[in-house]
């Protein structure tokens, strides 16, 4: 039972990290376009 909970926690943490990384990438692209435009 605890193994399933641990896997769910890991999956949620991984998705949160992925969302954070994509948000940072989007922000970096926007800032870069603002700088060069």
mmCIF entry with sequence, helices, sheets and N, C-alpha, C, O atoms, coordinates in Angstrom:
data_MODEL
# 
_entry.id   MODEL 
# 
_entity.id                         1 
_entity.type                       polymer 
_entity.pdbx_number_of_molecules   1 
# 
_entity_poly.entity_id                      1 
_entity_poly.type                           'polypeptide(L)' 
_entity_poly.nstd_linkage                   no 
_entity_poly.nstd_monomer                   no 
_entity_poly.pdbx_seq_one_letter_code       
;(UNK)(UNK)(UNK)(UNK)(UNK)(UNK)(UNK)(UNK)(UNK)(UNK)(UNK)(UNK)(UNK)(UNK)(UNK)(UNK)
(UNK)(UNK)(UNK)(UNK)(UNK)(UNK)(UNK)(UNK)(UNK)(UNK)(UNK)(UNK)(UNK)(UNK)(UNK)(UNK)
(UNK)(UNK)(UNK)(UNK)(UNK)
;
_entity_poly.pdbx_seq_one_letter_code_can   XXXXXXXXXXXXXXXXXXXXXXXXXXXXXXXXXXXXX 
_entity_poly.pdbx_strand_id                 A 
# 
loop_
_entity_poly_seq.entity_id 
_entity_poly_seq.num 
_entity_poly_seq.mon_id 
_entity_poly_seq.hetero 
1 1  UNK n 
1 2  UNK n 
1 3  UNK n 
1 4  UNK n 
1 5  UNK n 
1 6  UNK n 
1 7  UNK n 
1 8  UNK n 
1 9  UNK n 
1 10 UNK n 
1 11 UNK n 
1 12 UNK n 
1 13 UNK n 
1 14 UNK n 
1 15 UNK n 
1 16 UNK n 
1 17 UNK n 
1 18 UNK n 
1 19 UNK n 
1 20 UNK n 
1 21 UNK n 
1 22 UNK n 
1 23 UNK n 
1 24 UNK n 
1 25 UNK n 
1 26 UNK n 
1 27 UNK n 
1 28 UNK n 
1 29 UNK n 
1 30 UNK n 
1 31 UNK n 
1 32 UNK n 
1 33 UNK n 
1 34 UNK n 
1 35 UNK n 
1 36 UNK n 
1 37 UNK n 
# 
_struct_asym.id          A 
_struct_asym.entity_id   1 
# 
_struct_conf.conf_type_id            HELX_P 
_struct_conf.id                      HELX_P1 
_struct_conf.pdbx_PDB_helix_id       AA1 
_struct_conf.beg_label_comp_id       UNK 
_struct_conf.beg_label_asym_id       A 
_struct_conf.beg_label_seq_id        2 
_struct_conf.pdbx_beg_PDB_ins_code   ? 
_struct_conf.end_label_comp_id       UNK 
_struct_conf.end_label_asym_id       A 
_struct_conf.end_label_seq_id        36 
_struct_conf.pdbx_end_PDB_ins_code   ? 
_struct_conf.beg_auth_comp_id        UNK 
_struct_conf.beg_auth_asym_id        A 
_struct_conf.beg_auth_seq_id         2 
_struct_conf.end_auth_comp_id        UNK 
_struct_conf.end_auth_asym_id        A 
_struct_conf.end_auth_seq_id         36 
_struct_conf.pdbx_PDB_helix_class    1 
_struct_conf.details                 ? 
_struct_conf.pdbx_PDB_helix_length   35 
# 
_struct_conf_type.id          HELX_P 
_struct_conf_type.criteria    ? 
_struct_conf_type.reference   ? 
# 
loop_
_atom_site.group_PDB 
_atom_site.id 
_atom_site.type_symbol 
_atom_site.label_atom_id 
_atom_site.label_alt_id 
_atom_site.label_comp_id 
_atom_site.label_asym_id 
_atom_site.label_entity_id 
_atom_site.label_seq_id 
_atom_site.pdbx_PDB_ins_code 
_atom_site.Cartn_x 
_atom_site.Cartn_y 
_atom_site.Cartn_z 
_atom_site.occupancy 
_atom_site.B_iso_or_equiv 
_atom_site.pdbx_formal_charge 
_atom_site.auth_seq_id 
_atom_site.auth_comp_id 
_atom_site.auth_asym_id 
_atom_site.auth_atom_id 
_atom_site.pdbx_PDB_model_num 
ATOM 1   N N  . UNK A 1 1  ? 0.836  -1.201 0.000   1.00 0.00 ? 1  UNK A N  1 
ATOM 2   C CA . UNK A 1 1  ? 0.000  0.000  0.000   1.00 0.00 ? 1  UNK A CA 1 
ATOM 3   C C  . UNK A 1 1  ? 0.872  1.253  0.000   1.00 0.00 ? 1  UNK A C  1 
ATOM 4   O O  . UNK A 1 1  ? 0.634  2.173  -0.783  1.00 0.00 ? 1  UNK A O  1 
ATOM 5   N N  . UNK A 1 2  ? 1.873  1.294  0.867   1.00 0.00 ? 2  UNK A N  1 
ATOM 6   C CA . UNK A 1 2  ? 2.731  2.481  0.935   1.00 0.00 ? 2  UNK A CA 1 
ATOM 7   C C  . UNK A 1 2  ? 3.525  2.656  -0.358  1.00 0.00 ? 2  UNK A C  1 
ATOM 8   O O  . UNK A 1 2  ? 3.879  3.777  -0.721  1.00 0.00 ? 2  UNK A O  1 
ATOM 9   N N  . UNK A 1 3  ? 3.810  1.540  -1.061  1.00 0.00 ? 3  UNK A N  1 
ATOM 10  C CA . UNK A 1 3  ? 4.541  1.648  -2.323  1.00 0.00 ? 3  UNK A CA 1 
ATOM 11  C C  . UNK A 1 3  ? 3.721  2.432  -3.346  1.00 0.00 ? 3  UNK A C  1 
ATOM 12  O O  . UNK A 1 3  ? 4.265  3.254  -4.083  1.00 0.00 ? 3  UNK A O  1 
ATOM 13  N N  . UNK A 1 4  ? 2.404  2.176  -3.390  1.00 0.00 ? 4  UNK A N  1 
ATOM 14  C CA . UNK A 1 4  ? 1.530  2.876  -4.336  1.00 0.00 ? 4  UNK A CA 1 
ATOM 15  C C  . UNK A 1 4  ? 1.493  4.374  -4.009  1.00 0.00 ? 4  UNK A C  1 
ATOM 16  O O  . UNK A 1 4  ? 1.554  5.217  -4.903  1.00 0.00 ? 4  UNK A O  1 
ATOM 17  N N  . UNK A 1 5  ? 1.392  4.685  -2.726  1.00 0.00 ? 5  UNK A N  1 
ATOM 18  C CA . UNK A 1 5  ? 1.361  6.096  -2.314  1.00 0.00 ? 5  UNK A CA 1 
ATOM 19  C C  . UNK A 1 5  ? 2.678  6.771  -2.696  1.00 0.00 ? 5  UNK A C  1 
ATOM 20  O O  . UNK A 1 5  ? 2.680  7.895  -3.196  1.00 0.00 ? 5  UNK A O  1 
ATOM 21  N N  . UNK A 1 6  ? 3.786  6.088  -2.461  1.00 0.00 ? 6  UNK A N  1 
ATOM 22  C CA . UNK A 1 6  ? 5.094  6.657  -2.794  1.00 0.00 ? 6  UNK A CA 1 
ATOM 23  C C  . UNK A 1 6  ? 5.200  6.917  -4.296  1.00 0.00 ? 6  UNK A C  1 
ATOM 24  O O  . UNK A 1 6  ? 5.714  7.956  -4.710  1.00 0.00 ? 6  UNK A O  1 
ATOM 25  N N  . UNK A 1 7  ? 4.716  5.976  -5.114  1.00 0.00 ? 7  UNK A N  1 
ATOM 26  C CA . UNK A 1 7  ? 4.765  6.161  -6.570  1.00 0.00 ? 7  UNK A CA 1 
ATOM 27  C C  . UNK A 1 7  ? 3.909  7.349  -6.987  1.00 0.00 ? 7  UNK A C  1 
ATOM 28  O O  . UNK A 1 7  ? 4.294  8.120  -7.866  1.00 0.00 ? 7  UNK A O  1 
ATOM 29  N N  . UNK A 1 8  ? 2.742  7.496  -6.352  1.00 0.00 ? 8  UNK A N  1 
ATOM 30  C CA . UNK A 1 8  ? 1.875  8.636  -6.683  1.00 0.00 ? 8  UNK A CA 1 
ATOM 31  C C  . UNK A 1 8  ? 2.552  9.950  -6.320  1.00 0.00 ? 8  UNK A C  1 
ATOM 32  O O  . UNK A 1 8  ? 2.490  10.917 -7.079  1.00 0.00 ? 8  UNK A O  1 
ATOM 33  N N  . UNK A 1 9  ? 3.201  9.982  -5.157  1.00 0.00 ? 9  UNK A N  1 
ATOM 34  C CA . UNK A 1 9  ? 3.903  11.203 -4.733  1.00 0.00 ? 9  UNK A CA 1 
ATOM 35  C C  . UNK A 1 9  ? 5.010  11.544 -5.723  1.00 0.00 ? 9  UNK A C  1 
ATOM 36  O O  . UNK A 1 9  ? 5.173  12.703 -6.105  1.00 0.00 ? 9  UNK A O  1 
ATOM 37  N N  . UNK A 1 10 ? 5.772  10.530 -6.139  1.00 0.00 ? 10 UNK A N  1 
ATOM 38  C CA . UNK A 1 10 ? 6.852  10.754 -7.101  1.00 0.00 ? 10 UNK A CA 1 
ATOM 39  C C  . UNK A 1 10 ? 6.282  11.267 -8.415  1.00 0.00 ? 10 UNK A C  1 
ATOM 40  O O  . UNK A 1 10 ? 6.849  12.180 -9.016  1.00 0.00 ? 10 UNK A O  1 
ATOM 41  N N  . UNK A 1 11 ? 5.169  10.695 -8.874  1.00 0.00 ? 11 UNK A N  1 
ATOM 42  C CA . UNK A 1 11 ? 4.566  11.121 -10.136 1.00 0.00 ? 11 UNK A CA 1 
ATOM 43  C C  . UNK A 1 11 ? 4.103  12.565 -10.053 1.00 0.00 ? 11 UNK A C  1 
ATOM 44  O O  . UNK A 1 11 ? 4.312  13.338 -10.988 1.00 0.00 ? 11 UNK A O  1 
ATOM 45  N N  . UNK A 1 12 ? 3.477  12.936 -8.944  1.00 0.00 ? 12 UNK A N  1 
ATOM 46  C CA . UNK A 1 12 ? 3.007  14.317 -8.778  1.00 0.00 ? 12 UNK A CA 1 
ATOM 47  C C  . UNK A 1 12 ? 4.192  15.270 -8.742  1.00 0.00 ? 12 UNK A C  1 
ATOM 48  O O  . UNK A 1 12 ? 4.168  16.324 -9.377  1.00 0.00 ? 12 UNK A O  1 
ATOM 49  N N  . UNK A 1 13 ? 5.233  14.895 -7.993  1.00 0.00 ? 13 UNK A N  1 
ATOM 50  C CA . UNK A 1 13 ? 6.425  15.754 -7.905  1.00 0.00 ? 13 UNK A CA 1 
ATOM 51  C C  . UNK A 1 13 ? 7.055  15.926 -9.285  1.00 0.00 ? 13 UNK A C  1 
ATOM 52  O O  . UNK A 1 13 ? 7.474  17.028 -9.639  1.00 0.00 ? 13 UNK A O  1 
ATOM 53  N N  . UNK A 1 14 ? 7.125  14.852 -10.063 1.00 0.00 ? 14 UNK A N  1 
ATOM 54  C CA . UNK A 1 14 ? 7.720  14.931 -11.394 1.00 0.00 ? 14 UNK A CA 1 
ATOM 55  C C  . UNK A 1 14 ? 6.910  15.856 -12.295 1.00 0.00 ? 14 UNK A C  1 
ATOM 56  O O  . UNK A 1 14 ? 7.486  16.638 -13.051 1.00 0.00 ? 14 UNK A O  1 
ATOM 57  N N  . UNK A 1 15 ? 5.582  15.780 -12.226 1.00 0.00 ? 15 UNK A N  1 
ATOM 58  C CA . UNK A 1 15 ? 4.752  16.637 -13.076 1.00 0.00 ? 15 UNK A CA 1 
ATOM 59  C C  . UNK A 1 15 ? 4.884  18.091 -12.656 1.00 0.00 ? 15 UNK A C  1 
ATOM 60  O O  . UNK A 1 15 ? 4.878  18.983 -13.504 1.00 0.00 ? 15 UNK A O  1 
ATOM 61  N N  . UNK A 1 16 ? 5.005  18.343 -11.343 1.00 0.00 ? 16 UNK A N  1 
ATOM 62  C CA . UNK A 1 16 ? 5.170  19.721 -10.868 1.00 0.00 ? 16 UNK A CA 1 
ATOM 63  C C  . UNK A 1 16 ? 6.496  20.282 -11.374 1.00 0.00 ? 16 UNK A C  1 
ATOM 64  O O  . UNK A 1 16 ? 6.558  21.426 -11.824 1.00 0.00 ? 16 UNK A O  1 
ATOM 65  N N  . UNK A 1 17 ? 7.553  19.480 -11.300 1.00 0.00 ? 17 UNK A N  1 
ATOM 66  C CA . UNK A 1 17 ? 8.866  19.923 -11.774 1.00 0.00 ? 17 UNK A CA 1 
ATOM 67  C C  . UNK A 1 17 ? 8.803  20.216 -13.266 1.00 0.00 ? 17 UNK A C  1 
ATOM 68  O O  . UNK A 1 17 ? 9.375  21.202 -13.732 1.00 0.00 ? 17 UNK A O  1 
ATOM 69  N N  . UNK A 1 18 ? 8.105  19.358 -14.024 1.00 0.00 ? 18 UNK A N  1 
ATOM 70  C CA . UNK A 1 18 ? 7.998  19.561 -15.469 1.00 0.00 ? 18 UNK A CA 1 
ATOM 71  C C  . UNK A 1 18 ? 7.260  20.861 -15.774 1.00 0.00 ? 18 UNK A C  1 
ATOM 72  O O  . UNK A 1 18 ? 7.664  21.619 -16.656 1.00 0.00 ? 18 UNK A O  1 
ATOM 73  N N  . UNK A 1 19 ? 6.176  21.114 -15.041 1.00 0.00 ? 19 UNK A N  1 
ATOM 74  C CA . UNK A 1 19 ? 5.411  22.354 -15.247 1.00 0.00 ? 19 UNK A CA 1 
ATOM 75  C C  . UNK A 1 19 ? 6.284  23.558 -14.909 1.00 0.00 ? 19 UNK A C  1 
ATOM 76  O O  . UNK A 1 19 ? 6.288  24.545 -15.645 1.00 0.00 ? 19 UNK A O  1 
ATOM 77  N N  . UNK A 1 20 ? 7.023  23.484 -13.803 1.00 0.00 ? 20 UNK A N  1 
ATOM 78  C CA . UNK A 1 20 ? 7.914  24.591 -13.420 1.00 0.00 ? 20 UNK A CA 1 
ATOM 79  C C  . UNK A 1 20 ? 8.938  24.852 -14.525 1.00 0.00 ? 20 UNK A C  1 
ATOM 80  O O  . UNK A 1 20 ? 9.188  26.004 -14.880 1.00 0.00 ? 20 UNK A O  1 
ATOM 81  N N  . UNK A 1 21 ? 9.524  23.798 -15.063 1.00 0.00 ? 21 UNK A N  1 
ATOM 82  C CA . UNK A 1 21 ? 10.556 23.949 -16.088 1.00 0.00 ? 21 UNK A CA 1 
ATOM 83  C C  . UNK A 1 21 ? 9.967  24.591 -17.345 1.00 0.00 ? 21 UNK A C  1 
ATOM 84  O O  . UNK A 1 21 ? 10.605 25.451 -17.951 1.00 0.00 ? 21 UNK A O  1 
ATOM 85  N N  . UNK A 1 22 ? 8.758  24.182 -17.744 1.00 0.00 ? 22 UNK A N  1 
ATOM 86  C CA . UNK A 1 22 ? 8.164  24.758 -18.952 1.00 0.00 ? 22 UNK A CA 1 
ATOM 87  C C  . UNK A 1 22 ? 7.785  26.215 -18.723 1.00 0.00 ? 22 UNK A C  1 
ATOM 88  O O  . UNK A 1 22 ? 7.899  27.032 -19.637 1.00 0.00 ? 22 UNK A O  1 
ATOM 89  N N  . UNK A 1 23 ? 7.335  26.554 -17.518 1.00 0.00 ? 23 UNK A N  1 
ATOM 90  C CA . UNK A 1 23 ? 6.999  27.959 -17.215 1.00 0.00 ? 23 UNK A CA 1 
ATOM 91  C C  . UNK A 1 23 ? 8.260  28.818 -17.273 1.00 0.00 ? 23 UNK A C  1 
ATOM 92  O O  . UNK A 1 23 ? 8.243  29.915 -17.830 1.00 0.00 ? 23 UNK A O  1 
ATOM 93  N N  . UNK A 1 24 ? 9.351  28.317 -16.699 1.00 0.00 ? 24 UNK A N  1 
ATOM 94  C CA . UNK A 1 24 ? 10.618 29.053 -16.735 1.00 0.00 ? 24 UNK A CA 1 
ATOM 95  C C  . UNK A 1 24 ? 11.080 29.234 -18.177 1.00 0.00 ? 24 UNK A C  1 
ATOM 96  O O  . UNK A 1 24 ? 11.547 30.309 -18.553 1.00 0.00 ? 24 UNK A O  1 
ATOM 97  N N  . UNK A 1 25 ? 10.949 28.183 -18.983 1.00 0.00 ? 25 UNK A N  1 
ATOM 98  C CA . UNK A 1 25 ? 11.364 28.268 -20.386 1.00 0.00 ? 25 UNK A CA 1 
ATOM 99  C C  . UNK A 1 25 ? 10.518 29.305 -21.129 1.00 0.00 ? 25 UNK A C  1 
ATOM 100 O O  . UNK A 1 25 ? 11.045 30.111 -21.895 1.00 0.00 ? 25 UNK A O  1 
ATOM 101 N N  . UNK A 1 26 ? 9.212  29.277 -20.898 1.00 0.00 ? 26 UNK A N  1 
ATOM 102 C CA . UNK A 1 26 ? 8.327  30.262 -21.539 1.00 0.00 ? 26 UNK A CA 1 
ATOM 103 C C  . UNK A 1 26 ? 8.710  31.673 -21.124 1.00 0.00 ? 26 UNK A C  1 
ATOM 104 O O  . UNK A 1 26 ? 8.786  32.567 -21.966 1.00 0.00 ? 26 UNK A O  1 
ATOM 105 N N  . UNK A 1 27 ? 8.951  31.881 -19.847 1.00 0.00 ? 27 UNK A N  1 
ATOM 106 C CA . UNK A 1 27 ? 9.323  33.207 -19.349 1.00 0.00 ? 27 UNK A CA 1 
ATOM 107 C C  . UNK A 1 27 ? 10.636 33.652 -19.994 1.00 0.00 ? 27 UNK A C  1 
ATOM 108 O O  . UNK A 1 27 ? 10.769 34.810 -20.390 1.00 0.00 ? 27 UNK A O  1 
ATOM 109 N N  . UNK A 1 28 ? 11.593 32.751 -20.102 1.00 0.00 ? 28 UNK A N  1 
ATOM 110 C CA . UNK A 1 28 ? 12.882 33.089 -20.711 1.00 0.00 ? 28 UNK A CA 1 
ATOM 111 C C  . UNK A 1 28 ? 12.698 33.488 -22.178 1.00 0.00 ? 28 UNK A C  1 
ATOM 112 O O  . UNK A 1 28 ? 13.331 34.433 -22.649 1.00 0.00 ? 28 UNK A O  1 
ATOM 113 N N  . UNK A 1 29 ? 11.835 32.769 -22.896 1.00 0.00 ? 29 UNK A N  1 
ATOM 114 C CA . UNK A 1 29 ? 11.577 33.101 -24.302 1.00 0.00 ? 29 UNK A CA 1 
ATOM 115 C C  . UNK A 1 29 ? 10.947 34.488 -24.409 1.00 0.00 ? 29 UNK A C  1 
ATOM 116 O O  . UNK A 1 29 ? 11.340 35.284 -25.262 1.00 0.00 ? 29 UNK A O  1 
ATOM 117 N N  . UNK A 1 30 ? 9.980  34.778 -23.555 1.00 0.00 ? 30 UNK A N  1 
ATOM 118 C CA . UNK A 1 30 ? 9.305  36.083 -23.591 1.00 0.00 ? 30 UNK A CA 1 
ATOM 119 C C  . UNK A 1 30 ? 10.305 37.197 -23.298 1.00 0.00 ? 30 UNK A C  1 
ATOM 120 O O  . UNK A 1 30 ? 10.329 38.209 -23.999 1.00 0.00 ? 30 UNK A O  1 
ATOM 121 N N  . UNK A 1 31 ? 11.127 37.016 -22.269 1.00 0.00 ? 31 UNK A N  1 
ATOM 122 C CA . UNK A 1 31 ? 12.115 38.039 -21.907 1.00 0.00 ? 31 UNK A CA 1 
ATOM 123 C C  . UNK A 1 31 ? 13.100 38.238 -23.054 1.00 0.00 ? 31 UNK A C  1 
ATOM 124 O O  . UNK A 1 31 ? 13.450 39.370 -23.386 1.00 0.00 ? 31 UNK A O  1 
ATOM 125 N N  . UNK A 1 32 ? 13.543 37.144 -23.654 1.00 0.00 ? 32 UNK A N  1 
ATOM 126 C CA . UNK A 1 32 ? 14.518 37.241 -24.751 1.00 0.00 ? 32 UNK A CA 1 
ATOM 127 C C  . UNK A 1 32 ? 13.912 37.987 -25.936 1.00 0.00 ? 32 UNK A C  1 
ATOM 128 O O  . UNK A 1 32 ? 14.576 38.828 -26.542 1.00 0.00 ? 32 UNK A O  1 
ATOM 129 N N  . UNK A 1 33 ? 12.659 37.687 -26.271 1.00 0.00 ? 33 UNK A N  1 
ATOM 130 C CA . UNK A 1 33 ? 12.014 38.381 -27.391 1.00 0.00 ? 33 UNK A CA 1 
ATOM 131 C C  . UNK A 1 33 ? 11.864 39.868 -27.071 1.00 0.00 ? 33 UNK A C  1 
ATOM 132 O O  . UNK A 1 33 ? 12.052 40.716 -27.943 1.00 0.00 ? 33 UNK A O  1 
ATOM 133 N N  . UNK A 1 34 ? 11.524 40.183 -25.816 1.00 0.00 ? 34 UNK A N  1 
ATOM 134 C CA . UNK A 1 34 ? 11.396 41.593 -25.429 1.00 0.00 ? 34 UNK A CA 1 
ATOM 135 C C  . UNK A 1 34 ? 12.734 42.313 -25.569 1.00 0.00 ? 34 UNK A C  1 
ATOM 136 O O  . UNK A 1 34 ? 12.778 43.458 -26.018 1.00 0.00 ? 34 UNK A O  1 
ATOM 137 N N  . UNK A 1 35 ? 13.807 41.658 -25.193 1.00 0.00 ? 35 UNK A N  1 
ATOM 138 C CA . UNK A 1 35 ? 15.131 42.294 -25.245 1.00 0.00 ? 35 UNK A CA 1 
ATOM 139 C C  . UNK A 1 35 ? 15.508 42.626 -26.686 1.00 0.00 ? 35 UNK A C  1 
ATOM 140 O O  . UNK A 1 35 ? 16.016 43.713 -26.963 1.00 0.00 ? 35 UNK A O  1 
ATOM 141 N N  . UNK A 1 36 ? 15.256 41.682 -27.614 1.00 0.00 ? 36 UNK A N  1 
ATOM 142 C CA . UNK A 1 36 ? 15.759 41.839 -28.983 1.00 0.00 ? 36 UNK A CA 1 
ATOM 143 C C  . UNK A 1 36 ? 14.791 42.564 -29.903 1.00 0.00 ? 36 UNK A C  1 
ATOM 144 O O  . UNK A 1 36 ? 15.148 42.903 -31.032 1.00 0.00 ? 36 UNK A O  1 
ATOM 145 N N  . UNK A 1 37 ? 13.569 42.807 -29.436 1.00 0.00 ? 37 UNK A N  1 
ATOM 146 C CA . UNK A 1 37 ? 12.607 43.463 -30.326 1.00 0.00 ? 37 UNK A CA 1 
ATOM 147 C C  . UNK A 1 37 ? 12.642 44.975 -30.166 1.00 0.00 ? 37 UNK A C  1 
ATOM 148 O O  . UNK A 1 37 ? 11.895 45.685 -30.840 1.00 0.00 ? 37 UNK A O  1 
# 
